[in-house]
Amino acid sequence: MHTEINIFDKPIERIRKTCELMGLGADFDRKLPELETYLERLVAEGETSEERLTVSGLTFVKQA
């Protein structure tokens, strides 16, 4: 049995929910491809904390 674990699932879902609560749902949808690339870069640099990925991702969506 092969199980795939995606470290991005929880942070992206948390970012999506937070953006919706803040009225930034459209921004999230528009920036999702760039957000995924940004999070991938953070993981490649060694970040593994879901909480830190979430906070960094929220900051990215609000800035970009």
C-alpha positions, -999 to +999 in steps of 0.1 A: +000+000+000+013+034-010+001+065+009+010+100-003+014+127+023+012+162+011+027+187+036+008+215+018-028+203+023-034+216+058-016+250+054-034+257+021-068+248+035-061+270+066-050+299+044-081+294+022-105+295+052-087+325+067-088+344+034-125+337+031-131+350+067-111+382+059-129+388+026-099+378+005-113+347-011-109+361-046-073+370-039-066+335-026-081+319-058-061+342-080-028+337-061-031+300-055-006+289-082+020+314-069+013+305-033+019+268-040+053+277-056+061+299-027+053+271-002+073+246-022+103+269-020+100+272+017+099+234+021+129+230-002+147+254+021+139+231+050+107+245+065+084+216+077+062+233+103+026+234+091+020+265+113+049+284+099+039+275+063+004+287+071+016+321+085+041+326+057+014+317+031-011+342+046+016+369+046+023+361+010-013+363-001-018+396+017+013+411+002+013+398-033 
